[in-house]
Amino acid sequence: MSIRAAILLGLVVSVLGCFCASVQSAGFVQDKQPFSITLTPDPVEVKTGTRIWVKVSIKNLQDQPLDVLGGFFPYGLSGLDSRYEWKCTDDAGGAVTKEIIQVGGAHDFLYLEPGKTREMTIEVNRVCDLQRPGKYRATISRKSLMHPSDPVVSSNTITLEVQ
């Protein structure tokens, strides 16, 4: 191989290495998440003062069971799983997440088998202050208790319109 060809090959390898590193640092290459969380509002538009319900779906994407809570008062006396962290904002981006005091309750670990989905319906008014007309956004995130080294998984962001 000539010196010229070796220099050109080295240059091509360097450029490709930089490109791959930039793609990975930009978040295009990610580790597979152990589960997914999907929020589905029903309905999207509501009147001020009415209860707003959101379906929370968690799907196990692993090849092993995923821990979920079950049993009596599985979500504490507030009706919410304390491992979910809710983030609620108004149209201006201001935080409207309510502080939830988790009292706890008797619960057992249940396991969601690989590929299976568990759905819960949550009253989003319990976690988001939606008392005024406007557009609001909500998302949740959660970790696995059984596998603390797993990444935090965040849901999609939903938009709710209160009239």
CORHU-V858112 format. One record per run of one state. SS is the DSSP state (H for helix, E for strand, - for the rest). FROM is the first residue (numbers start at 0). TO is the last residue. If there is no record, write none. Layout:
ss,from,to
SS,FROM,TO
SS,FROM,TO
This chain:
ss,from,to
-,0,1
H,2,24
-,25,33
E,34,41
-,42,43
E,44,45
-,46,51
E,52,59
-,60,64
E,65,69
-,70,83
E,84,89
-,90,93
E,94,94
-,95,95
E,96,96
-,97,106
E,107,111
-,112,115
E,116,122
H,123,125
-,126,126
E,127,127
-,128,132
E,133,141
-,142,151
E,152,153
-,154,156
E,157,161
-,162,162
